[in-house]
Amino acid sequence: MLFRRVSAVAPEFIGHDEELIVAREGFRERCRHRPQLSALGQSSGGGTSALIDALVTPTASFGASLFGPASILDIGGDATFSALSGTISAAYASVNSAAATPVKTSKQESIALNRAFDLFEAGKLSEARDALNRILDDNPRSGPAVQALGLIALAENDTASAEQHFRRAHFLTPNRGYDTDAENARILQQPDGKVLDRAAQLVSTKEQRDKGIELLLRLIDRSPANAEAQLLLGESLIASQRTTEGVTRILTAIDAGDDGIVARIESKFEKLVKAAPGLPEYRGVLARTRIRSGDFEAALADLDIADSLTDGGDYFAVDRTAALVGIGKGQLKSGDVTRAINTLREARRIDTTNSSAGAALAEALLAKADRIRNTGNLGNAISAYDEAARVIGAGGDASLRGRIASRAFTAGRRLEANNVAQGREIGKEVVAYQVAYTLDPDNAVYKRKLADTRNAIGDQYMADNKYASAAAAYERAHLLYKGDATYKGNLINAWRLRGDELLTQGRYDQAVDVYKKAYQVDKNNAVSRQSLATAYNARGLHLQARNRFGEAVRDFKEAVHLFPDNADYQANYAALSSYDR
């Protein structure tokens, strides 16, 4: 929260309701650590100063990382505090012990102030403003209420009004720090550079550091890509012993900053790591700078050390994945395809959702497939193309998808030609065509070739009287081109022949199910409709002979529904109609 809620509860009220104050202090601490430990890698802004050179280095004495259950690589899902949350995080700061004699505030007014802040913190700015104005109606000289109106103005990005409120609050209640708030609100009306200069002045002294942090939070709220501000904020937070928040901001600065900022951070944290070798967070920062500068092996070494300092949690998974991807790409570029694939497989194992790792592994598998294809081993090449396609999935770079599709299709055509020349049946070429179509479904050539090949596979199964397998192949062709009469006819015929086979074997239930499939393909097909009706009638007679009349009459009814004029079906149904309930 930008600027403090220092006067929400006056000192003389603390004695009246100490539990309330303790509760609010606890909430302040929760707000202070609000950056979520779940998205460290997201980019934002950053900043720089000489402050970090004089940081007090914490001592490493812990079982788990200071990051708790989260990964240092996954910190700060919200790269910047929102205006409201930024304000909340500082609003509960304790009244400075050096403040002047406090203004008398009644218990009733203190309670009303706290209720107004509750509304403010809930985002109900209009209601909070109304509540504060009611306080001012009863006590026009309530400095805390006027200051709170300034906080609301800041939350609405009205820095000019905020400045006016803070100056009035300072006039009414001197020595509470409202004049500094007013000056910060005035500075916030200036360009980012002016704001950053002012913040640097404030954080350079311990006494004013909190105000500088508050100002930086507001600056970052409006300019999240300001890397200098992010870095300065991170350094200031670490200097205030708020290590987790500080590291979060510095990592964000690394992601968003230019090479100069990254180099400065790397140099400073090399010193900090030497001074505090037991802090894994500092190792994580150093690893991130190495990744930005392309020194992936050094980054991986830093992460290995950082991992050894934690309780075994996978805190650095995102950065470790990034380092492995960088190493794998380097190996691929140098021609070491096998090592590259192994490295990138490890990166994918750590984070199966990482798109960069997926794309890099697919690229390596493509290189492997091309090499195998050039040796003439088309089957194995197609398997590698298939794996590359599975790795890249539904996303990935369009160019990479296109290259995999094209080369897989070419390998499939070559294998098909070889099989035809040697009189062999269709083999892995269908896998190649499926890869091409999956990666580029709008390509009409890929689609037709895949459908024709599926249909040809169906023909092969039909020749061997494997009707169910034939139907499965024909169905895949039919799904690609539902309007193609050949594919549709082949599919209906295969299901019908399989149904005939089952009916002959007395497997009535399965025969009915298969005939239904044929009928569903085209309900206007007289042959498949007759086959289904015949199966219903046959099963009905079978059930009737076993005195299962209720089930039998339902089958006779289905047969009549398909062929209402069939006398046999009608007679069979009529004989058992009394069981039709």
MARPAGU-990784 format. One record per residue (C-alpha): residue in one letter; x, y negated, z. Coordinates in steps of 0.05 Angstrom, whole numbers, padded with zeros to 5 digits, always signed. Last residue first. Layout:
BEGIN
aXYZ/...
REM end
This chain:
BEGIN
r-00907+01035-00419/d-00903+01079-00480/y-00918+01147-00449/s-00989+01148-00477/s-00959+01137-00546/l-00928+01206-00545/a-00965+01239-00604/a-00976+01171-00637/y-00900+01159-00640/n-00886+01225-00675/a-00943+01213-00723/q-00921+01143-00741/y-00849+01165-00753/d-00873+01221-00798/a-00920+01175-00836/n-00867+01122-00853/d-00905+01058-00867/p-00877+01018-00808/f-00804+01033-00828/l-00755+00995-00781/h-00808+00985-00726/v-00832+01056-00736/a-00761+01082-00722/e-00757+01038-00660/k-00824+01065-00635/f-00801+01136-00645/d-00739+01120-00603/r-00781+01090-00547/v-00828+01150-00549/a-00769+01197-00537/e-00745+01160-00474/g-00813+01165-00440/f-00823+01236-00465/r-00761+01267-00435/n-00792+01336-00441/r-00727+01366-00468/a-00757+01378-00537/q-00780+01306-00536/l-00709+01282-00525/h-00684+01317-00587/l-00744+01294-00627/g-00730+01222-00606/r-00656+01230-00623/a-00675+01251-00693/n-00725+01194-00701/y-00674+01142-00678/a-00621+01171-00724/t-00667+01171-00784/a-00685+01098-00770/l-00611+01079-00767/s-00596+01115-00832/q-00655+01083-00866/r-00632+01013-00845/s-00561+01028-00869/v-00587+01050-00937/a-00636+00993-00945/n-00584+00938-00934/n-00625+00877-00915/k-00601+00880-00844/d-00529+00868-00867/v-00471+00876-00818/q-00521+00891-00762/y-00545+00955-00796/a-00474+00984-00800/k-00463+00970-00727/k-00531+00999-00709/y-00512+01062-00747/v-00452+01068-00701/d-00493+01061-00637/v-00546+01111-00662/a-00492+01162-00678/q-00460+01153-00610/d-00526+01168-00575/y-00543+01226-00620/r-00479+01266-00616/g-00511+01327-00649/q-00448+01341-00690/t-00486+01325-00755/l-00507+01259-00724/l-00435+01242-00708/e-00411+01254-00779/d-00470+01217-00808/g-00454+01158-00763/r-00381+01157-00786/l-00406+01157-00858/r-00452+01099-00843/w-00397+01060-00808/a-00350+01068-00868/n-00405+01051-00917/i-00424+00987-00881/l-00351+00964-00878/n-00338+00980-00951/g-00400+00942-00973/k-00380+00881-00932/y-00308+00880-00958/t-00333+00887-01030/a-00388+00836-01023/d-00342+00780-01000/g-00384+00730-00963/k-00357+00747-00895/y-00286+00732-00917/l-00238+00736-00858/l-00287+00775-00815/h-00298+00824-00873/a-00223+00840-00877/r-00221+00853-00803/e-00283+00896-00809/y-00253+00937-00865/a-00195+00957-00820/a-00240+00977-00762/a-00287+01014-00809/a-00228+01054-00837/s-00207+01073-00766/a-00278+01097-00752/y-00282+01134-00818/k-00218+01174-00814/n-00237+01218-00874/d-00163+01216-00898/a-00182+01179-00961/m-00224+01133-00918/y-00163+01116-00876/q-00124+01095-00938/d-00183+01054-00963/g-00186+01018-00897/i-00112+01001-00903/a-00128+00971-00971/n-00182+00928-00939/r-00134+00902-00888/t-00084+00887-00943/d-00136+00850-00984/a-00155+00809-00923/l-00083+00791-00906/k-00068+00771-00978/r-00130+00728-00980/k-00113+00691-00916/y-00040+00680-00932/v-00056+00652-01001/a-00112+00608-00973/n-00065+00574-00924/d-00111+00542-00872/p-00096+00596-00821/d-00022+00576-00817/l+00010+00609-00756/t-00041+00665-00751/y-00042+00674-00827/a+00034+00682-00832/v+00037+00728-00772/q-00020+00771-00799/y+00015+00776-00866/a+00078+00800-00832/v+00040+00850-00791/v+00006+00876-00854/e+00075+00884-00885/k+00091+00931-00828/g+00065+00992-00864/i+00020+01005-00924/e+00029+01074-00952/r+00091+01097-00988/g+00096+01111-01063/q+00168+01088-01068/a+00154+01028-01113/v+00092+01011-01074/n+00130+01013-01008/n+00186+00970-01035/a+00138+00918-01063/e+00101+00916-00996/l+00167+00905-00959/r+00185+00847-01005/r+00116+00816-00997/g+00119+00823-00921/a+00188+00791-00918/t+00162+00732-00957/f+00102+00726-00911/a+00147+00727-00850/r+00191+00673-00880/s+00133+00628-00895/a+00098+00636-00828/i+00162+00626-00788/r+00178+00563-00828/g+00108+00535-00821/r+00106+00545-00746/l+00173+00511-00740/s+00149+00452-00781/a+00084+00446-00743/d+00120+00443-00676/g+00089+00485-00622/g+00019+00504-00602/a-00024+00565-00612/g+00029+00614-00592/i+00103+00596-00600/v+00123+00660-00565/r+00075+00704-00604/a+00099+00676-00670/a+00172+00688-00652/e+00154+00759-00632/d+00121+00771-00699/y+00181+00743-00736/a+00225+00790-00697/s+00181+00849-00714/i+00181+00828-00787/a+00257+00829-00787/n+00256+00899-00757/g+00213+00923-00814/l+00252+00885-00868/n+00319+00917-00853/g+00351+00890-00917/t+00412+00859-00883/n+00385+00790-00902/r+00321+00807-00865/i+00361+00820-00801/r+00394+00752-00805/d+00329+00717-00819/a+00295+00752-00760/k+00351+00731-00713/a+00346+00658-00735/l+00270+00661-00726/l+00281+00691-00657/a+00326+00632-00639/e+00274+00582-00663/a+00220+00618-00624/l+00264+00615-00562/a+00274+00540-00571/a+00200+00528-00582/g+00180+00567-00521/a+00232+00534-00477/s+00209+00465-00499/s+00136+00484-00489/n+00146+00505-00417/t+00086+00548-00399/t+00125+00612-00386/d+00168+00577-00335/i+00223+00619-00302/r+00216+00676-00351/r+00216+00627-00409/a+00284+00601-00387/e+00309+00672-00380/r+00286+00688-00450/l+00323+00626-00472/t+00388+00651-00445/n+00379+00721-00475/i+00359+00691-00543/a+00419+00645-00543/r+00465+00702-00525/t+00440+00741-00585/v+00442+00682-00633/d+00514+00661-00620/g+00518+00618-00682/s+00546+00555-00649/k+00478+00521-00656/l+00445+00580-00623/q+00492+00576-00564/g+00480+00502-00557/k+00405+00512-00559/g+00410+00564-00505/i+00451+00517-00460/g+00400+00461-00467/v+00342+00509-00455/l+00378+00537-00394/a+00387+00466-00366/a+00314+00449-00378/t+00291+00514-00345/r+00335+00500-00285/d+00306+00429-00282/v+00235+00456-00280/a+00250+00513-00231/f+00287+00472-00179/y+00247+00488-00117/d+00239+00563-00128/g+00239+00577-00054/g+00297+00616-00025/d+00303+00578+00040/t+00345+00523+00008/l+00420+00511+00007/s+00435+00567-00043/d+00384+00536-00091/a+00422+00470-00089/i+00488+00505-00104/d+00457+00541-00164/l+00425+00476-00186/d+00493+00441-00186/a+00522+00497-00229/l+00463+00493-00277/a+00474+00418-00284/a+00548+00429-00298/e+00530+00479-00353/f+00478+00431-00381/d+00523+00371-00391/g+00476+00337-00440/s+00475+00269-00408/r+00402+00275-00387/i+00415+00345-00360/r+00475+00321-00321/t+00433+00265-00291/r+00380+00316-00269/a+00434+00360-00237/l+00458+00300-00195/v+00387+00288-00171/g+00379+00361-00153/r+00445+00362-00116/y+00420+00303-00076/e+00357+00342-00059/p+00398+00402-00038/l+00429+00365+00021/g+00487+00405+00050/p+00543+00370+00013/a+00528+00304+00047/a+00588+00258+00035/k+00611+00296-00028/v+00539+00298-00053/l+00533+00223-00039/k+00595+00207-00079/e+00571+00247-00139/f+00504+00214-00127/k+00533+00145-00141/s+00568+00165-00205/e+00507+00202-00232/i+00462+00144-00216/r+00507+00096-00253/a+00511+00141-00314/v+00435+00150-00316/i+00426+00075-00313/g+00474+00064-00370/d+00443+00120-00412/d+00375+00086-00410/g+00323+00097-00357/a+00257+00135-00359/d+00276+00205-00337/i+00332+00181-00292/a+00287+00129-00261/t+00236+00183-00245/l+00290+00222-00211/i+00307+00160-00171/r+00235+00151-00150/t+00227+00222-00126/v+00293+00219-00090/g+00269+00159-00051/e+00203+00190-00033/t+00237+00252-00006/t+00291+00213+00030/r+00249+00164+00070/q+00308+00148+00115/s+00299+00073+00102/a+00363+00073+00060/i+00330+00129+00020/l+00269+00086+00009/s+00312+00027-00014/e+00352+00070-00063/g+00288+00098-00093/l+00257+00029-00099/l+00319+00002-00133/l+00317+00061-00181/q+00243+00052-00197/a+00251-00023-00207/e+00309-00013-00256/a+00270+00040-00294/n+00212-00005-00308/a+00166+00045-00343/p+00113+00040-00289/s+00103-00035-00301/r+00040-00058-00265/d+00043-00008-00208/i+00118-00011-00211/l+00117-00085-00193/r+00068-00072-00136/l+00111-00016-00108/l+00172-00060-00115/l+00139-00115-00073/e+00122-00066-00018/i+00193-00040-00018/g+00219-00111-00012/k+00172-00124+00046/d+00197-00061+00080/r+00269-00082+00069/q+00262-00150+00101/e+00294-00135+00169/k+00342-00084+00141/t+00371-00133+00093/s+00387-00122+00019/v+00315-00098+00008/l+00289-00170+00007/q+00340-00199-00041/a+00331-00141-00089/a+00255-00150-00086/r+00263-00223-00106/d+00307-00205-00165/l+00258-00151-00187/v+00200-00200-00185/k+00238-00250-00227/g+00255-00197-00278/d+00183-00172-00281/p+00156-00239-00302/q+00125-00285-00250/q+00056-00281-00216/l+00084-00227-00172/i+00130-00279-00142/r+00071-00317-00114/a+00043-00253-00082/n+00112-00240-00053/e+00114-00310-00024/a+00045-00302+00006/d+00065-00236+00038/t+00127-00269+00066/d+00083-00324+00095/y+00038-00270+00124/g+00095-00243+00165/r+00058-00246+00232/n+00095-00307+00257/p+00037-00355+00246/t-00036-00335+00252/l-00083-00388+00223/f-00031-00420+00177/h-00003-00352+00158/a-00073-00327+00142/r-00084-00389+00098/r-00020-00374+00062/f-00040-00302+00053/h-00108-00320+00026/q-00079-00369-00025/e-00027-00318-00048/a-00080-00265-00057/s-00121-00313-00099/a-00061-00323-00146/t-00044-00249-00146/d-00112-00227-00172/n-00092-00156-00190/e-00157-00129-00161/a-00119-00091-00107/l-00081-00155-00095/a-00146-00193-00084/i-00166-00139-00034/l-00101-00148+00003/g-00112-00223+00005/l-00181-00212+00036/a-00145-00170+00088/q-00100-00230+00105/v-00163-00272+00116/a-00190-00220+00163/p-00124-00215+00200/g-00121-00291+00208/s-00188-00296+00241/r-00198-00371+00247/p-00268-00372+00216/n-00293-00327+00273/d-00366-00307+00268/d-00373-00323+00194/l-00302-00298+00185/i-00323-00229+00210/r-00382-00230+00162/n-00333-00248+00106/l-00291-00188+00123/a-00351-00141+00117/d-00371-00171+00051/r-00301-00162+00024/a-00300-00089+00047/e-00366-00077+00011/s-00339-00107-00053/l-00274-00068-00048/k-00305+00001-00037/g-00241+00037-00056/a-00244+00083+00004/e-00184+00046+00033/f-00222-00019+00030/l-00283+00011+00064/d-00239+00037+00120/f-00204-00030+00122/a-00271-00064+00136/r-00285-00014+00191/n-00218-00029+00222/l-00233-00103+00220/a-00301-00093+00253/i-00268-00053+00309/s-00217-00108+00319/e-00272-00160+00320/q-00310-00123+00375/k-00247-00114+00416/s-00234-00188+00413/t-00174-00217+00380/k-00127-00265+00415/v-00072-00286+00369/p-00007-00251+00384/t+00053-00286+00417/a+00105-00290+00362/a+00129-00229+00325/a+00197-00199+00342/s+00167-00132+00358/n+00142-00127+00287/v+00071-00102+00286/s+00071-00029+00266/a+00060-00010+00193/y-00011+00012+00179/a-00019-00024+00114/a+00044+00003+00083/s+00017+00066+00050/i-00052+00035+00041/t-00027-00019-00006/g+00007+00030-00053/s-00056+00072-00050/l-00097+00014-00075/a-00050-00009-00129/s-00037+00062-00151/f+00030+00091-00130/t+00074+00107-00188/a+00097+00172-00221/d+00033+00207-00200/g+00053+00280-00201/g+00113+00258-00159/i+00155+00320-00148/d+00157+00382-00192/l+00231+00390-00202/i+00245+00382-00129/s+00198+00440-00123/a+00144+00440-00071/p+00136+00478-00006/g+00174+00427+00035/f+00215+00377-00004/l+00263+00370+00054/s+00286+00440+00033/a+00274+00495+00082/g+00316+00519+00141/f+00341+00450+00160/s+00401+00412+00184/a+00432+00371+00129/t+00455+00305+00159/p+00428+00243+00127/t+00475+00196+00090/v+00468+00124+00111/l+00468+00086+00046/a+00521+00033+00032/d+00534+00049-00041/i+00459+00058-00050/l+00447-00016-00042/a+00489-00037-00101/s+00427-00046-00141/t+00389-00009-00196/g+00318+00005-00220/g+00272+00058-00249/g+00209+00069-00290/s+00164+00128-00305/s+00176+00196-00334/q+00145+00260-00309/g+00196+00312-00286/l+00179+00307-00212/a+00109+00334-00222/s+00087+00371-00160/l+00113+00342-00095/q+00057+00291-00096/p+00078+00220-00080/r+00036+00205-00017/h+00092+00206+00034/r+00075+00137+00063/c+00001+00154+00059/r+00010+00213+00106/e+00052+00170+00153/r-00001+00115+00153/f-00053+00167+00169/g-00015+00187+00231/e-00009+00113+00251/r-00084+00107+00241/a-00096+00165+00289/v-00048+00136+00340/i-00084+00069+00336/l-00152+00101+00346/e-00126+00141+00405/e-00099+00077+00437/d-00167+00044+00442/h-00168-00011+00493/g-00093-00016+00502/i-00083-00028+00429/f-00134-00083+00429/e-00085-00135+00459/p-00038-00121+00402/a-00089-00139+00348/v-00114-00084+00303/a-00120-00099+00229/s-00064-00148+00238/v-00005-00111+00208/r-00043-00082+00149/r+00020-00090+00112/f+00037-00113+00043/l+00030-00067-00018/m+00000+00000+00000/
REM end
